[in-house]
Every structure is written in C-alpha cells, then in structure tokens.
Amino acid sequence: MKRVAFITVHIGINVGSNLQAIATSEVLKKSGYDPILINYIPPRVTYRRYWSRAITSPKYFIWSVLHFPRQYYIDRLFDRYLKKYCRLSKPIYKEDNFSQLIPKADIYLTGSDQVWNFKWNEGYDGHYFYDGIEGEKVSYAASIGMSTLSDKQSSILKEKLSEYKKISVRENQAVEILKGLGFSAIQHIDPTLMLNKEEWSKFMSKRLVKSSYLLVYLPYNIVDKDKIFNFAKRIASNKGLKVVTFMWWGYSKDEFADQTVFFASPGDFLSLMYYADYVVTNSFHGTAFSVNLNKQFWVFEPSMFSSRIKSLLELLSLENRLVCDSTVDISDGVIDYTCINKTLDKERERAYAYLKEL
C-alpha cells in the first residue's frame, strides 16, 4: 500500500479546514492509500503570533490575557477532534527544516482548501509546494481562491507547479488561471463533498437544537450582517422556524438569533447543519455542506474569495441561490436535489478515478 503524505490548510479555528482535512484522509483511504497529514502550523495560527498581536497596545494586551483561556480551550477542542479521525505527523513550524521533518512517502499531495492563496497564506509559502522535497508531487482539489494574480505570483506558480505530475484544483477559475500559465489542470469537487450524508453522520455530535430551525453560518468576511440576518429572519418567520447561530467562543447569545450554541466543535457544526431545516450562509463550506446534506439554503457573497462559492453553484446549476439582492422572493422555488445528487455522484466518480491513478 502506497503512503500518501498530504498537506492542506487544516489548522486553526475553522470547521471547513478541519473537516476537509478529515475528508481528504478518508477519500485517500477509500482509494487504497495509507494517508498521513503533514501537521504544518503556519505563523498566522501560532501562539507566538497571538502574543505578538497582544503587545500592540496595553488595551489589547489586557483583552488577550483575559481571553487566552478560552482561545486555548477551543484550539484544543478542534485539535482533539481532528486527531480523533485523522493521522497527523509531528508538528512542523515555518522556521523548522521542512525537508527533514516531513514524513517520508511514495506520493506528496497538496490537498484542498486555500493552499495556493497568496493573500490567505500571507505571501508565498513554499511548504504548500513541497519546496526542497524530492519525490512524486500531485495535487487534489487545491484552491487558489484569488480571481487574479500578479505577475510575480503567476511566475511563482508556474515555477513550482512544473514539479507536479498531476494538478487537480477546486475552482473553474483556477483551471483558467493555470491554463494561462501552460498547465492542464483538472477541476474536482471539494473533499467534503466526496463523503455523502450517511458517511458524515458518523462524525457529528448528537442533536443540539430540538425544535425546527434555520441555521445562520457567517464565519468571516461579513459585508452586511444586519442585512443577512434580516433576510434570515424573513425566511424563519415565513417558515415558522427559530433562528440559530453558533460560535467557537463567547458567553452571550448572538443578538440577532433566537438561540446560540457556544464553544461549538466541528462535530457540533455537522449536527447543526444535519438537522437544520434551512441554512443561510456566506461560507464555501457552509454552501458545500448545505448541498451535500440536501438543505434548502441561500448564500450571500463574502467580501473576499467568493470564486469558490460561485464555481460550486455553477457546477450544480444553483446560481439562483446566491443572494445578490436581499429583497429576493424567498418563495421562489424549492431546491429539487434529484439531479444535483446525480451530478455529485458523477463528480465523486471522476475524483476517485483520478485519485486511484496517482
């Protein structure tokens, strides 16, 4: 059995990153490989960065000291969940000798999430390209995230991806960007979409909200929170649902919601998505899980990195679920998942065929 060492954006308080890392491990196992996740911890999610930000002002330092216990608690919560379902290497940091510490493998795979997003990764990060590593390099559903690249960024991608035997990306825009650089990349669905509803149920917590509800999931890049929640409340009122939110830390209920779940783990997120009657989100993985769990949903465009959401909606002919105007008629159609699920099954077959031939 071939060993596959894969690297992705798995660390940090982000359910999408956490769950797509687990999903990548699962699909590699199902494809006949022995996967190990490279536990690379980039500078932006280290405690060194946390405290370096803290000393920028006395007021922020006091806030950081007071909030550190819950920061530490939720970090451990996410870390334990990931380690429960995914085999990780020893931690590797930016300043470490990557080529010496990386697990030896038959194949080195760059996985999904925004691994090649220069903005998200605070510039060029060679670890996501296996700089200095000799061996077979491939990618699966890797994301660039950005719609356009600078000449310098394009030059870096062209140089580094020339070492890859096969290139698979997540967005259609990434296919076009790489085509312009002379690469023949294949588009594949995000690994979270490779596991079906029944398979994801094995990873989730018990039901957390007993009544019928609409889940609002806005992790970041919120352009207009009031507008989104007013839209969600309009749907909830029309459907007779509670508005439910969750947060990873905090002690007070979200002012816009009827109920807020605190210190939610990735398993709690799965449960909230699984049992929701309706979902309103501005997140790629919020959209992906809404689709995968066959939910009625609407998605707002985030302030950054929206190409991945649009690409998924276009693939599944769900462009009308992207809210461009909050006055949209919410009674305008119920999603029929018959054809969508068939498309997902075909996309899963394509991705598994690709992975089995690595």
C-alpha positions as CSV (number, residue, x, y, z in Angstrom):
1,M,0.0,0.0,0.0
2,K,1.4,3.4,-1.0
3,R,1.8,6.0,1.6
4,V,0.5,9.5,0.7
5,A,1.7,12.5,2.8
6,F,-0.7,15.3,2.2
7,I,-0.6,18.9,3.2
8,T,-3.5,21.3,3.4
9,V,-4.8,24.2,5.5
10,H,-6.1,22.2,8.4
11,I,-5.1,24.2,11.5
12,G,-6.9,27.0,13.2
13,I,-10.5,27.5,14.4
14,N,-12.2,26.9,11.1
15,V,-14.6,24.0,10.7
16,G,-14.2,23.9,6.9
17,S,-10.5,23.5,7.2
18,N,-10.8,20.9,9.9
19,L,-13.4,18.8,8.1
20,Q,-11.9,19.0,4.6
21,A,-8.7,17.6,6.1
22,I,-10.6,14.6,7.6
23,A,-12.4,14.1,4.3
24,T,-9.2,14.1,2.3
25,S,-7.8,11.4,4.6
26,E,-11.0,9.4,4.2
27,V,-11.1,9.6,0.4
28,L,-7.4,8.6,0.2
29,K,-8.1,5.6,2.4
30,K,-11.0,4.6,0.2
31,S,-8.7,5.0,-2.8
32,G,-6.4,2.4,-1.4
33,Y,-3.7,4.6,0.2
34,D,-2.1,5.0,3.6
35,P,-2.6,8.7,4.3
36,I,-0.8,10.9,6.8
37,L,-1.5,14.6,7.2
38,I,1.5,16.9,7.4
39,N,0.9,18.9,10.6
40,Y,2.3,22.1,9.3
41,I,1.3,25.0,11.6
42,P,1.8,28.4,9.7
43,P,2.8,31.5,11.6
44,R,-0.7,33.1,11.4
45,V,-2.2,30.5,13.8
46,T,0.7,30.2,16.3
47,Y,0.6,31.4,19.9
48,R,3.7,33.5,19.1
49,R,1.5,35.4,16.6
50,Y,-1.3,35.7,19.2
51,W,1.0,37.3,21.7
52,S,2.8,39.5,19.2
53,R,-0.5,41.0,18.3
54,A,-1.3,41.3,22.0
55,I,1.6,43.7,22.7
56,T,0.5,46.2,20.1
57,S,-1.4,48.1,22.7
58,P,-2.0,47.9,26.5
59,K,-5.7,47.6,26.0
60,Y,-5.4,44.8,23.5
61,F,-2.9,43.1,25.8
62,I,-5.3,43.0,28.7
63,W,-8.0,41.7,26.3
64,S,-5.7,39.0,25.1
65,V,-4.7,37.8,28.6
66,L,-8.4,37.6,29.7
67,H,-9.4,35.8,26.5
68,F,-6.5,33.4,26.3
69,P,-8.0,30.6,28.4
70,R,-11.0,30.2,26.0
71,Q,-8.7,30.6,23.0
72,Y,-6.6,27.7,24.3
73,Y,-9.7,25.7,25.1
74,I,-11.3,25.9,21.6
75,D,-7.9,25.3,20.0
76,R,-7.6,22.0,21.9
77,L,-11.2,21.2,21.1
78,F,-10.5,21.4,17.3
79,D,-7.2,19.7,17.7
80,R,-8.6,16.7,19.6
81,Y,-11.4,16.4,17.0
82,L,-9.0,16.3,14.1
83,K,-6.7,13.8,15.8
84,K,-9.6,11.5,16.5
85,Y,-10.3,11.0,12.9
86,C,-7.0,11.8,11.1
87,R,-3.4,10.6,11.5
88,L,-1.0,13.6,11.7
89,S,2.7,13.9,11.6
90,K,4.6,15.7,14.4
91,P,4.0,19.5,14.3
92,I,6.2,21.4,11.8
93,Y,6.6,25.2,12.0
94,K,7.7,27.7,9.5
95,E,11.2,28.0,10.9
96,D,11.8,24.2,11.0
97,N,13.7,22.3,8.4
98,F,10.7,21.1,6.4
99,S,12.5,18.7,4.2
100,Q,14.0,16.8,7.2
101,L,10.8,16.7,9.3
102,I,8.3,15.8,6.6
103,P,7.1,12.2,6.7
104,K,8.6,10.0,4.0
105,A,6.1,8.9,1.4
106,D,5.6,7.5,-2.0
107,I,3.4,10.4,-3.0
108,Y,3.4,14.0,-1.8
109,L,-0.1,15.5,-2.3
110,T,-1.2,19.1,-1.9
111,G,-4.7,18.9,-0.7
112,S,-7.8,21.1,-0.8
113,D,-8.6,24.5,0.8
114,Q,-6.7,27.7,0.1
115,V,-3.2,26.2,-0.1
116,W,-2.2,28.3,-3.1
117,N,-3.9,31.6,-2.0
118,F,-1.1,34.1,-1.6
119,K,-3.2,36.5,0.3
120,W,-4.6,33.9,2.8
121,N,-1.1,32.5,3.3
122,E,0.4,35.9,3.8
123,G,2.5,35.7,0.7
124,Y,4.4,32.7,-0.8
125,D,4.6,29.7,1.4
126,G,6.8,27.0,-0.1
127,H,5.7,24.3,2.2
128,Y,2.4,24.0,0.3
129,F,4.5,23.3,-2.8
130,Y,6.9,20.8,-1.1
131,D,9.9,23.1,-1.6
132,G,13.1,21.0,-1.3
133,I,11.3,17.7,-1.4
134,E,12.4,15.1,-4.0
135,G,9.5,12.8,-4.9
136,E,6.3,12.5,-6.8
137,K,4.2,15.6,-6.3
138,V,0.5,15.8,-7.2
139,S,-2.5,18.0,-6.1
140,Y,-6.1,17.2,-5.4
141,A,-8.8,19.9,-5.3
142,A,-6.2,22.6,-4.4
143,S,-7.6,26.1,-4.2
144,I,-6.0,29.3,-5.4
145,G,-9.0,31.3,-4.1
146,M,-8.0,34.5,-5.8
147,S,-9.6,35.6,-9.0
148,T,-6.5,37.3,-10.4
149,L,-2.7,37.0,-9.8
150,S,0.1,39.5,-10.0
151,D,3.0,38.8,-12.4
152,K,5.2,37.7,-9.5
153,Q,2.5,35.3,-8.2
154,S,2.0,33.9,-11.6
155,S,5.7,33.4,-12.0
156,I,5.9,31.5,-8.7
157,L,3.0,29.2,-9.6
158,K,4.5,28.5,-13.0
159,E,7.9,27.6,-11.5
160,K,6.6,25.5,-8.6
161,L,3.8,23.6,-10.3
162,S,6.2,22.5,-13.1
163,E,7.4,19.9,-10.5
164,Y,3.9,18.4,-10.2
165,K,3.0,15.2,-12.0
166,K,-0.7,15.9,-11.9
167,I,-2.7,19.0,-10.9
168,S,-6.2,19.0,-9.6
169,V,-7.9,22.2,-8.5
170,R,-11.2,23.1,-6.8
171,E,-12.5,26.1,-8.8
172,N,-13.1,26.6,-12.5
173,Q,-11.3,30.0,-12.2
174,A,-8.2,28.1,-11.0
175,V,-8.4,25.9,-14.1
176,E,-8.4,29.0,-16.3
177,I,-5.6,30.7,-14.4
178,L,-3.4,27.6,-14.7
179,K,-4.3,27.1,-18.3
180,G,-3.0,30.6,-18.9
181,L,0.3,29.5,-17.3
182,G,0.5,26.5,-19.6
183,F,-0.8,23.8,-17.3
184,S,-3.6,21.3,-17.9
185,A,-5.4,21.2,-14.6
186,I,-8.5,19.2,-13.8
187,Q,-11.3,20.5,-11.7
188,H,-12.6,18.3,-8.9
189,I,-15.1,18.9,-6.1
190,D,-14.0,19.7,-2.5
191,P,-13.3,16.6,-0.5
192,T,-16.1,17.4,1.9
193,L,-18.5,16.7,-1.0
194,M,-16.9,13.3,-1.5
195,L,-18.5,11.9,1.6
196,N,-22.3,11.6,1.5
197,K,-24.9,12.4,4.1
198,E,-24.8,9.0,5.7
199,E,-21.0,9.0,5.9
200,W,-20.9,12.4,7.5
201,S,-23.4,11.4,10.1
202,K,-20.7,9.2,11.7
203,F,-18.6,12.3,12.5
204,M,-21.3,14.5,14.1
205,S,-22.4,15.2,17.6
206,K,-25.9,14.5,18.9
207,R,-28.8,16.8,18.0
208,L,-28.3,20.1,19.8
209,V,-31.5,22.0,18.9
210,K,-34.7,20.1,19.4
211,S,-37.1,22.4,17.6
212,S,-37.2,23.2,13.9
213,Y,-34.7,25.9,13.0
214,L,-32.9,28.0,10.4
215,L,-29.1,27.9,10.8
216,V,-27.1,31.1,10.1
217,Y,-23.4,30.4,9.5
218,L,-21.3,33.5,8.8
219,P,-17.7,32.7,9.8
220,Y,-15.9,35.7,8.3
221,N,-15.9,38.3,5.5
222,I,-19.3,39.6,6.6
223,V,-20.2,42.5,4.3
224,D,-23.5,43.4,6.0
225,K,-24.5,41.3,9.0
226,D,-27.8,43.2,9.6
227,K,-28.9,42.7,6.0
228,I,-28.1,39.0,6.1
229,F,-29.9,38.4,9.4
230,N,-32.9,40.4,8.4
231,F,-33.1,38.2,5.3
232,A,-32.8,35.1,7.5
233,K,-35.5,36.3,9.9
234,R,-37.8,36.9,7.0
235,I,-37.4,33.2,6.0
236,A,-37.7,32.0,9.5
237,S,-40.9,33.9,10.1
238,N,-42.3,32.6,6.8
239,K,-41.4,29.0,7.6
240,G,-42.1,29.1,11.4
241,L,-38.5,28.4,12.4
242,K,-36.2,29.5,15.1
243,V,-33.0,31.4,14.1
244,V,-30.0,29.5,15.4
245,T,-26.3,30.5,15.4
246,F,-23.2,29.1,16.9
247,M,-19.8,30.5,17.9
248,W,-16.5,29.0,18.9
249,W,-16.1,31.3,21.9
250,G,-18.2,33.7,23.8
251,Y,-20.7,33.7,26.6
252,S,-23.6,35.9,25.3
253,K,-26.3,34.9,22.8
254,D,-26.0,36.4,19.4
255,E,-28.2,39.4,19.4
256,F,-29.7,38.5,16.1
257,A,-30.6,34.9,16.9
258,D,-33.2,33.1,19.0
259,Q,-30.6,30.6,20.2
260,T,-26.8,30.4,20.1
261,V,-24.7,27.3,20.6
262,F,-21.4,28.1,22.4
263,F,-18.0,26.5,22.0
264,A,-19.1,24.5,19.0
265,S,-16.8,21.8,17.8
266,P,-16.6,20.6,14.2
267,G,-18.9,17.7,15.2
268,D,-21.4,20.2,16.6
269,F,-21.3,22.1,13.3
270,L,-22.1,18.9,11.4
271,S,-25.0,18.3,13.8
272,L,-26.4,21.8,13.4
273,M,-26.1,21.5,9.6
274,Y,-27.6,18.0,9.5
275,Y,-30.7,18.8,11.5
276,A,-31.3,22.3,10.1
277,D,-34.5,22.9,8.1
278,Y,-32.9,25.9,6.3
279,V,-29.4,27.4,6.1
280,V,-28.3,31.0,5.4
281,T,-24.5,31.3,4.9
282,N,-21.7,33.3,3.3
283,S,-19.2,30.4,3.6
284,F,-17.9,28.0,0.9
285,H,-18.1,25.0,3.3
286,G,-21.4,26.3,4.6
287,T,-22.6,26.1,1.0
288,A,-20.9,22.7,0.4
289,F,-22.5,21.1,3.4
290,S,-25.9,22.6,2.6
291,V,-25.7,21.0,-0.8
292,N,-24.3,17.7,0.5
293,L,-26.9,17.3,3.2
294,N,-29.7,18.4,0.8
295,K,-30.7,21.5,2.6
296,Q,-32.8,24.4,1.5
297,F,-30.4,27.3,1.6
298,W,-29.4,30.8,0.5
299,V,-25.8,32.0,0.2
300,F,-24.5,35.6,0.4
301,E,-21.3,36.6,-1.3
302,P,-18.4,37.2,1.2
303,S,-16.2,40.2,0.9
304,M,-13.2,38.0,-0.3
305,F,-12.5,34.7,-2.1
306,S,-16.0,34.2,-3.5
307,S,-14.9,32.4,-6.7
308,R,-15.0,29.0,-5.0
309,I,-18.6,29.5,-3.9
310,K,-19.7,30.7,-7.4
311,S,-17.8,27.8,-9.0
312,L,-19.7,25.2,-6.9
313,L,-23.0,26.8,-7.5
314,E,-22.4,26.9,-11.3
315,L,-21.3,23.2,-11.3
316,L,-24.6,22.2,-9.7
317,S,-26.8,24.8,-11.5
318,L,-27.7,26.5,-8.3
319,E,-26.6,30.0,-9.2
320,N,-30.1,31.3,-8.2
321,R,-29.3,30.5,-4.6
322,L,-26.7,33.3,-4.5
323,V,-28.4,36.3,-3.0
324,C,-27.5,39.5,-4.9
325,D,-30.4,41.5,-3.5
326,S,-31.9,40.8,-0.1
327,T,-35.4,41.6,-1.4
328,V,-35.3,38.3,-3.4
329,D,-38.5,36.3,-3.4
330,I,-37.9,33.6,-0.8
331,S,-40.8,31.7,-2.0
332,D,-39.2,31.4,-5.4
333,G,-38.7,27.6,-5.7
334,V,-37.7,24.8,-3.5
335,I,-34.4,23.0,-4.4
336,D,-35.0,19.6,-6.0
337,Y,-31.9,17.6,-5.3
338,T,-32.7,14.7,-7.7
339,C,-30.4,16.0,-10.5
340,I,-28.0,17.6,-8.1
341,N,-27.3,14.4,-6.3
342,K,-26.7,12.6,-9.6
343,T,-24.2,15.3,-10.6
344,L,-22.5,14.9,-7.2
345,D,-22.3,11.1,-7.7
346,K,-20.7,11.6,-11.2
347,E,-18.2,14.1,-9.7
348,R,-17.3,11.7,-7.0
349,E,-16.6,9.0,-9.5
350,R,-14.4,11.4,-11.5
351,A,-12.4,12.3,-8.4
352,Y,-12.0,8.7,-7.2
353,A,-10.8,7.7,-10.7
354,Y,-8.2,10.4,-10.6
355,L,-7.0,9.5,-7.1
356,K,-6.8,5.8,-7.8
357,E,-4.4,6.5,-10.7
358,L,-1.9,8.6,-8.7
